[in-house]
């Protein structure tokens, strides 16, 4: 490679007359690259791998878990007992649970609603077993009773109505 023209060497036209006026070479087998694609080759790249993901994760917000008071806990307990009675009669009611899911990476979490038919309420393991399955072994989906913050559905609404009559 040359270092470029130095003072007193003359112009490029004088130094390279054999190649200066040749047409631009075009490959016969490859299409001409657009200016946009050519510029992309020289665009900045993500020098700090994962930095963008880290910034997105830092911006993501979580909620604090709300502490239930004694009346709310009693209401949830009544509803779970009522659902257990319905299950004992051989029915599997459809219920909507509002559940707090802790975040894996940050302090706090989020509230999600899960609507499904209830298969069983296991008071020993303190879980609600749902009818839907998940995972490789097709295990029934479960909800920790301590994570439940609200219960809605026909059965739960009837239990609330009986409480206030």
C-alpha positions in Angstrom: 0.0 0.0 0.0 1.1 3.5 -0.6 1.3 6.2 2.0 -0.5 8.7 -0.3 0.7 11.5 -2.4 3.5 13.6 -1.1 4.3 17.2 -1.8 5.9 17.5 -5.2 4.9 14.1 -6.6 2.3 15.5 -8.9 -1.4 14.6 -9.2 -2.9 11.1 -9.2 -3.8 11.5 -12.8 -0.1 11.9 -13.7 1.0 9.0 -11.5 -1.7 6.5 -12.5 -2.8 7.3 -16.0 -3.3 3.6 -16.9 -6.0 3.0 -14.4 -7.5 6.3 -13.5 -10.2 6.4 -16.3 -11.2 2.7 -16.2 -14.9 2.0 -15.6 -15.9 0.8 -12.1 -15.5 -3.0 -12.0 -18.8 -5.0 -11.4 -18.8 -8.7 -10.6 -20.6 -10.8 -13.3 -21.8 -13.3 -10.7 -22.8 -11.1 -7.7 -25.4 -8.3 -7.6 -24.4 -4.8 -6.9 -24.6 -4.0 -3.2 -26.8 -1.1 -2.2 -25.4 1.9 -0.4 -27.4 1.0 2.6 -25.9 -2.5 2.9 -22.4 -1.1 2.2 -22.8 1.4 5.0 -24.1 -1.3 7.4 -20.7 -3.0 7.2 -19.2 0.0 8.9 -22.0 0.7 11.4 -21.2 0.6 15.1 -21.6 -2.8 16.7 -22.6 -3.8 20.2 -19.1 -3.7 21.7 -20.4 -4.6 25.2 -22.2 -7.8 24.6 -25.4 -7.9 26.8 -25.3 -4.3 27.7 -28.5 -3.5 25.9 -30.3 -6.4 27.6 -28.9 -5.2 31.0 -30.3 -1.7 30.4 -33.7 -3.2 29.5 -33.7 -5.4 32.5 -32.8 -2.4 34.7 -35.8 -0.4 33.3 -38.3 -3.2 33.9 -40.4 -2.5 36.9 -41.8 -4.9 39.5 -44.5 -4.6 42.1 -44.2 -5.0 45.8 -46.2 -7.9 47.3 -49.2 -6.5 49.2 -49.7 -7.8 52.7 -53.2 -9.1 53.3 -55.1 -8.1 56.4 -56.9 -10.5 58.7 -60.3 -10.0 57.0 -58.9 -10.7 53.5 -57.1 -13.9 54.8 -60.4 -15.1 56.4 -62.3 -14.4 53.2 -59.7 -16.4 51.1 -59.8 -19.2 53.7 -63.7 -19.3 53.5 -63.6 -19.5 49.7 -61.0 -22.2 49.6 -63.0 -24.3 52.1 -66.1 -23.7 50.0 -64.3 -24.9 46.9 -63.0 -27.9 48.8 -66.6 -28.8 49.7 -67.7 -28.5 46.0 -64.8 -30.8 45.0 -65.8 -33.3 47.7 -69.2 -33.6 45.9 -67.4 -34.6 42.7 -67.4 -31.3 40.9 -64.4 -29.4 39.6 -65.4 -25.6 39.6 -63.7 -23.1 37.3 -62.1 -20.4 39.5 -60.0 -17.3 38.8 -57.0 -16.9 41.2 -55.0 -13.7 41.5 -51.5 -14.8 42.4 -48.3 -13.0 43.2 -45.3 -14.4 41.3 -41.9 -13.3 42.6 -39.5 -12.1 40.0 -36.5 -14.3 39.4 -34.0 -11.4 38.9 -35.3 -8.4 40.9 -36.9 -7.6 44.2 -40.7 -7.8 43.9 -42.7 -9.5 41.3 -46.0 -9.3 39.5 -49.7 -10.2 40.0 -51.1 -12.6 37.5 -54.6 -14.1 37.1 -55.0 -17.8 36.5 -58.4 -19.2 35.5 -58.7 -23.0 35.5 -60.8 -25.8 36.9 -59.7 -26.9 40.4 -58.8 -30.6 40.8 -57.9 -30.6 44.5 -56.9 -28.4 47.4 -54.0 -30.0 49.3 -54.0 -28.6 52.8 -50.9 -30.5 53.8 -48.7 -29.2 51.0 -50.7 -25.9 51.1 -51.3 -25.9 47.3 -54.2 -25.8 44.9 -53.9 -28.4 42.2 -55.5 -27.4 38.9 -56.8 -29.5 36.0 -54.4 -28.2 33.3 -51.1 -29.8 32.9 -47.6 -28.4 32.1 -44.1 -29.6 31.5 -42.5 -32.6 30.1 -44.1 -35.1 32.5 -47.5 -33.5 32.0 -47.8 -32.7 35.8 -50.9 -30.8 37.0 -50.3 -27.1 37.4 -50.2 -26.0 41.1 -50.6 -22.7 43.0 -49.2 -22.1 46.4 -52.0 -21.1 48.8 -49.7 -18.4 50.3 -49.3 -16.7 46.9 -53.1 -16.2 46.4 -54.3 -12.7 46.9 -57.8 -13.0 45.5 -60.3 -15.7 44.3 -63.2 -15.1 41.9 -65.7 -17.3 40.2 -69.2 -18.6 40.6 -68.4 -20.7 43.7 -66.4 -18.0 45.3 -69.0 -15.3 44.6 -71.8 -17.5 46.2 -69.6 -18.0 49.3 -69.2 -14.2 49.5 -73.0 -13.7 49.1 -73.7 -16.2 51.9 -71.3 -14.4 54.2 -73.1 -11.0 53.8 -76.7 -12.4 54.0 
